[in-house]
Amino acid sequence: VRIVCIIRSLLKHIGTILIVFMIFGMAFDVYKTMHYVPHYRSSLTATLSGEKNTYSNLSNIEGYLSTFNYALNSQNAKSYVMNKLGKNSLDLTVTTTQSTGNMIIVSATSNRKEATYHALDYLMEWYNNNQDRFKFPYRMTLIEKDSFVENTINPNSHIRNVGMAGLIGAAICIVYFILQSLLKGTAMTSTDVKQKVKTRLYSRLPHVYKRRGILFWRKNRTALLITSLKTPFDYKEAVHKLAGKVERSAQHHQYKTFMVTSTLENEGKSSVAVNLALSLAQQEKRVLIIDADIRNPSIQKILN
């Protein structure tokens, strides 16, 4: 029952959750779009060959890849590429992986198309020109340069931005409403009624969903009466159970008058009072029901 109450509480705030979803999603999408920097990638296949038999030192080549990758990402190498391109700054990242044997695949990622396309050529040129200076054990020979893809590798997806940030915002909102529902002290179960209200629980009436007609936006105003054939059986039994307990209490304490009340409007006071009166009347009890809601009486509407 507690889980059902929490779910109903969330459904009541579904509009707020959707608004938070849109606000978080759109705000994050605007932020990402304003700070978006496209990145491009190019790659080539090359071989590393030394003075000795290269194929007898494949394990050495595999261990050399980290040093080779560090050299291509060094500031000296990037400065050489920037001088060749005539750029003062460049966001360039190089990665190296071993293909087969002494063949390697070198990839360059940059935020400029021209730099991405020419960076690998200039890096290979820098490496071979400085082989003696930095004592590189292998020489780099180009085998094939892959075709350059003009599309960015990090496209700015507005749907992904809105969805990701919106879900985070909605999750925070849901957690907030769940905690609010658990901590605000609402009586959700029969045990809660006994502990928090300090009173006796006579009966629990099941919630009945009223079907809407063709005009679905209009709420069904028809009262839920135990004399109607459309009223569910479990609801009728719950009302009869309540009437039986009220009758036994009246006989024990010599009560003749009962008041049905609640803290808020539209919580079912009139429906409970009318159905309780009908149940007692079906047992041939003499019942007088008085509507004490002077401002907005509803008993005459229910009973016509």
C-alpha positions as CSV (number, residue, x, y, z in Angstrom):
1,V,0.0,0.0,0.0
2,R,2.9,2.4,0.8
3,I,4.4,1.9,-2.7
4,V,1.0,2.5,-4.3
5,C,0.6,5.7,-2.4
6,I,4.1,6.9,-3.4
7,I,3.2,6.1,-7.1
8,R,0.0,8.0,-6.8
9,S,1.9,10.9,-5.2
10,L,4.3,10.9,-8.2
11,L,1.4,10.8,-10.7
12,K,-0.1,13.9,-9.0
13,H,3.2,15.7,-9.7
14,I,3.7,14.3,-13.2
15,G,3.3,17.8,-14.7
16,T,6.0,19.2,-12.5
17,I,8.3,16.3,-13.4
18,L,7.8,16.9,-17.1
19,I,8.5,20.6,-16.7
20,V,11.7,19.9,-14.8
21,F,12.7,17.4,-17.5
22,M,12.2,20.0,-20.3
23,I,14.0,22.8,-18.3
24,F,17.0,20.7,-17.5
25,G,17.2,19.2,-21.0
26,M,16.9,22.5,-22.8
27,A,19.3,24.3,-20.5
28,F,22.0,21.6,-20.9
29,D,21.4,21.5,-24.7
30,V,21.9,25.3,-24.9
31,Y,25.1,25.0,-22.8
32,K,26.5,22.2,-24.9
33,T,25.7,23.9,-28.1
34,M,27.4,27.2,-27.0
35,H,30.5,25.3,-25.9
36,Y,30.5,22.7,-28.7
37,V,33.8,22.2,-30.5
38,P,33.8,19.7,-33.4
39,H,36.6,17.2,-33.6
40,Y,37.9,15.3,-36.7
41,R,40.0,12.2,-37.2
42,S,42.4,10.9,-39.8
43,S,44.6,7.8,-39.8
44,L,47.3,6.1,-41.7
45,T,49.0,2.7,-41.8
46,A,52.8,2.6,-41.6
47,T,55.6,0.2,-40.8
48,L,58.4,0.5,-38.2
49,S,61.7,-0.9,-39.5
50,G,65.2,-0.9,-38.0
51,E,68.7,-1.9,-39.0
52,K,68.2,-5.4,-37.6
53,N,65.7,-7.9,-38.8
54,T,62.4,-6.3,-37.9
55,Y,60.4,-9.5,-37.7
56,S,62.7,-11.0,-35.1
57,N,62.0,-8.0,-32.8
58,L,58.2,-7.8,-32.9
59,S,58.0,-7.9,-29.1
60,N,60.4,-4.9,-29.0
61,I,58.2,-3.0,-31.4
62,E,55.1,-3.7,-29.3
63,G,57.0,-2.3,-26.2
64,Y,58.2,0.6,-28.2
65,L,54.6,1.8,-29.1
66,S,54.2,3.7,-25.8
67,T,57.5,5.6,-26.4
68,F,56.5,6.2,-30.0
69,N,53.1,7.5,-29.0
70,Y,54.7,9.8,-26.4
71,A,57.1,11.2,-29.0
72,L,54.3,12.0,-31.4
73,N,52.3,13.8,-28.7
74,S,55.4,15.7,-27.4
75,Q,55.4,19.5,-27.5
76,N,58.4,19.4,-29.9
77,A,56.4,17.4,-32.5
78,K,53.2,19.6,-32.1
79,S,55.3,22.8,-32.5
80,Y,56.7,21.4,-35.8
81,V,53.1,20.7,-37.0
82,M,51.9,24.1,-36.0
83,N,54.8,25.8,-37.8
84,K,54.0,23.8,-40.9
85,L,50.4,24.8,-40.7
86,G,51.0,28.4,-39.7
87,K,48.9,28.0,-36.5
88,N,49.6,29.5,-33.1
89,S,47.6,26.9,-31.2
90,L,46.4,23.4,-32.0
91,D,44.3,20.9,-30.1
92,L,45.9,17.7,-31.4
93,T,45.9,14.2,-30.0
94,V,47.7,11.2,-31.5
95,T,47.1,7.5,-30.8
96,T,49.0,4.5,-32.0
97,T,48.0,0.9,-32.2
98,Q,49.8,-2.2,-33.5
99,S,48.1,-3.8,-36.5
100,T,50.0,-6.9,-37.5
101,G,53.7,-7.6,-37.3
102,N,55.6,-4.3,-37.6
103,M,52.6,-2.5,-39.1
104,I,51.0,0.2,-37.0
105,I,48.0,2.4,-37.3
106,V,48.4,6.1,-36.3
107,S,45.3,8.3,-35.7
108,A,45.2,12.0,-35.2
109,T,42.3,13.9,-33.7
110,S,42.0,17.7,-33.9
111,N,39.4,20.5,-33.8
112,R,40.4,21.7,-37.3
113,K,39.8,19.9,-40.6
114,E,43.0,21.1,-42.3
115,A,45.1,20.3,-39.3
116,T,43.6,16.8,-38.9
117,Y,44.2,16.0,-42.6
118,H,47.9,17.2,-42.8
119,A,49.0,16.5,-39.2
120,L,50.0,12.9,-39.8
121,D,52.2,13.7,-42.8
122,Y,54.0,16.4,-40.8
123,L,54.4,14.2,-37.8
124,M,55.9,11.4,-39.9
125,E,58.2,13.9,-41.5
126,W,59.2,15.2,-38.0
127,Y,59.8,11.7,-36.7
128,N,62.1,10.6,-39.6
129,N,64.0,14.0,-39.6
130,N,64.7,13.7,-35.9
131,Q,65.5,10.0,-35.8
132,D,69.3,10.5,-35.2
133,R,68.7,13.5,-32.9
134,F,66.5,11.6,-30.5
135,K,68.0,8.2,-31.3
136,F,64.7,6.6,-32.4
137,P,65.4,2.9,-33.1
138,Y,62.9,2.5,-35.9
139,R,62.2,4.3,-39.0
140,M,58.6,5.1,-40.0
141,T,57.5,4.2,-43.6
142,L,54.0,5.1,-44.9
143,I,52.0,2.2,-46.5
144,E,48.6,3.7,-46.9
145,K,46.8,6.9,-45.8
146,D,43.2,6.3,-45.0
147,S,40.6,8.5,-46.6
148,F,39.7,11.5,-44.5
149,V,36.1,11.6,-43.1
150,E,34.7,15.1,-43.0
151,N,32.0,14.2,-40.5
152,T,32.8,15.0,-36.9
153,I,33.6,12.2,-34.5
154,N,31.6,14.0,-31.7
155,P,28.4,15.2,-33.3
156,N,26.3,17.5,-31.1
157,S,23.0,15.5,-30.8
158,H,20.3,17.8,-29.4
159,I,18.0,14.8,-28.7
160,R,20.8,13.1,-26.6
161,N,21.5,16.3,-24.7
162,V,17.9,16.9,-23.8
163,G,17.3,13.3,-23.0
164,M,20.4,12.8,-20.8
165,A,20.0,16.0,-18.8
166,G,16.2,15.8,-18.7
167,L,16.4,12.3,-17.2
168,I,18.8,13.5,-14.6
169,G,16.6,16.4,-13.7
170,A,13.5,14.2,-13.6
171,A,15.3,11.6,-11.4
172,I,16.2,14.3,-8.9
173,C,12.6,15.6,-8.9
174,I,11.2,12.0,-8.4
175,V,13.6,11.4,-5.5
176,Y,12.5,14.7,-4.0
177,F,8.8,13.8,-4.2
178,I,9.4,10.3,-2.9
179,L,11.3,11.6,0.1
180,Q,8.6,14.3,0.6
181,S,5.9,11.6,0.5
182,L,7.8,9.4,3.1
183,L,8.8,12.2,5.5
184,K,5.7,14.4,5.6
185,G,3.9,12.1,7.9
186,T,1.0,11.0,5.8
187,A,-0.9,8.0,6.9
188,M,-0.5,5.5,4.1
189,T,-1.3,2.2,5.7
190,S,-3.6,0.8,8.4
191,T,-0.7,0.7,10.9
192,D,0.1,4.4,10.1
193,V,-3.5,5.3,11.0
194,K,-3.3,3.7,14.4
195,Q,0.2,5.1,15.2
196,K,-0.2,8.7,13.8
197,V,-3.9,9.4,14.2
198,K,-4.2,7.6,17.5
199,T,-7.6,6.2,16.6
200,R,-9.4,3.0,15.8
201,L,-9.6,2.0,12.2
202,Y,-13.1,0.7,11.4
203,S,-12.8,-0.1,7.7
204,R,-10.9,0.5,4.5
205,L,-12.9,1.4,1.4
206,P,-11.2,0.3,-1.9
207,H,-10.5,3.1,-4.4
208,V,-12.8,2.9,-7.4
209,Y,-11.9,4.5,-10.7
210,K,-14.8,6.2,-12.4
211,R,-15.0,5.6,-16.1
212,R,-15.1,8.6,-18.3
213,G,-17.6,8.9,-21.2
214,I,-17.0,10.0,-24.8
215,L,-16.0,13.4,-23.6
216,F,-13.0,12.1,-21.7
217,W,-12.0,15.5,-20.3
218,R,-15.3,15.7,-18.3
219,K,-15.1,14.0,-15.0
220,N,-17.9,11.5,-14.1
221,R,-20.0,13.2,-11.5
222,T,-22.2,10.2,-10.9
223,A,-22.2,9.1,-7.2
224,L,-20.9,5.7,-6.3
225,L,-23.8,4.1,-4.4
226,I,-24.1,0.5,-3.1
227,T,-27.6,0.4,-4.5
228,S,-26.2,0.7,-8.1
229,L,-25.5,-2.4,-10.2
230,K,-22.4,-0.7,-11.5
231,T,-20.7,-0.4,-8.1
232,P,-18.0,-3.1,-7.6
233,F,-18.8,-5.9,-5.2
234,D,-15.7,-5.3,-3.0
235,Y,-16.8,-1.7,-2.4
236,K,-20.3,-2.8,-1.4
237,E,-18.8,-5.4,1.0
238,A,-16.5,-2.8,2.6
239,V,-19.4,-0.4,3.2
240,H,-21.5,-3.2,4.8
241,K,-18.6,-4.1,7.0
242,L,-18.3,-0.5,8.1
243,A,-22.0,-0.4,8.8
244,G,-21.8,-3.5,10.9
245,K,-19.1,-2.1,13.1
246,V,-20.9,1.2,13.4
247,E,-24.1,-0.6,14.5
248,R,-22.2,-2.7,17.1
249,S,-20.5,0.4,18.5
250,A,-23.9,2.2,18.6
251,Q,-25.4,-0.7,20.6
252,H,-22.5,-0.9,23.0
253,H,-22.2,2.8,23.7
254,Q,-25.8,3.8,23.1
255,Y,-24.9,6.1,20.3
256,K,-27.6,7.5,18.0
257,T,-25.7,10.2,16.2
258,F,-22.5,9.9,14.0
259,M,-20.6,12.7,12.2
260,V,-18.6,12.0,9.0
261,T,-15.9,14.6,8.5
262,S,-12.4,15.0,6.9
263,T,-9.7,17.6,6.7
264,L,-10.1,18.6,3.0
265,E,-12.9,18.8,0.5
266,N,-13.7,16.1,-2.1
267,E,-12.3,13.3,0.0
268,G,-15.4,11.2,0.1
269,K,-17.3,12.4,3.2
270,S,-20.7,12.6,1.4
271,S,-20.2,9.3,-0.4
272,V,-19.3,7.5,2.8
273,A,-22.2,9.1,4.8
274,V,-24.8,8.3,2.1
275,N,-23.6,4.7,1.6
276,L,-23.5,4.1,5.3
277,A,-27.0,5.4,5.6
278,L,-28.2,3.2,2.8
279,S,-26.5,0.1,4.3
280,L,-28.2,0.8,7.7
281,A,-31.5,1.5,5.9
282,Q,-31.3,-1.9,4.1
283,Q,-31.2,-3.5,7.5
284,E,-34.5,-1.8,8.3
285,K,-32.9,0.9,10.5
286,R,-34.5,4.3,10.7
287,V,-31.9,6.7,9.4
288,L,-31.9,10.5,9.1
289,I,-29.0,12.0,7.1
290,I,-28.3,15.7,7.5
291,D,-25.8,17.6,5.2
292,A,-24.0,20.1,7.5
293,D,-21.9,21.6,4.7
294,I,-23.8,24.8,4.4
295,R,-21.6,26.4,1.8
296,N,-21.5,23.6,-0.7
297,P,-24.0,20.8,0.1
298,S,-24.0,17.7,-2.0
299,I,-26.3,15.1,-0.4
300,Q,-29.3,16.3,-2.4
301,K,-27.3,15.9,-5.6
302,I,-26.3,12.4,-4.7
303,L,-29.8,11.3,-3.7
304,N,-31.6,13.4,-6.3
